[in-house]
């Protein structure tokens, strides 16, 4: 490692950046664990000892989406898994993943997945029959419409 690189990493700004990354990882882990609980950016930022704006900017820079967007994606991923399982109604899934409104859940689900939760439930059950759940999770991961357009172009 060059002396210049070592000195860059030992600066207070670099140390702060590493500290922020550790806190961001904790925030992401908290969202992954508590996705069904009421979480907001203010509470997440307070837990990470950051301002709301700083958390949002740094989280987006580190993970490519806002903390709220990440939370919504986690909720929809979990909803997809529950819908594939097939033993809960769409309404039960909605509340199980932390939504308080079926309309908001259905809209967000349709935006991310490209079909309604009811349609997904019917189609996904057929498409993932016999597939290990870890593979089904990867294959059925929601892709935002703007991300899908980038994938299609390449």
Helices and strands as residue ranges (DSSP letters): H 3-9, H 12-34, H 41-47, H 52-63, H 67-85, H 90-96, H 102-113, H 117-127, H 133-139, H 145-153
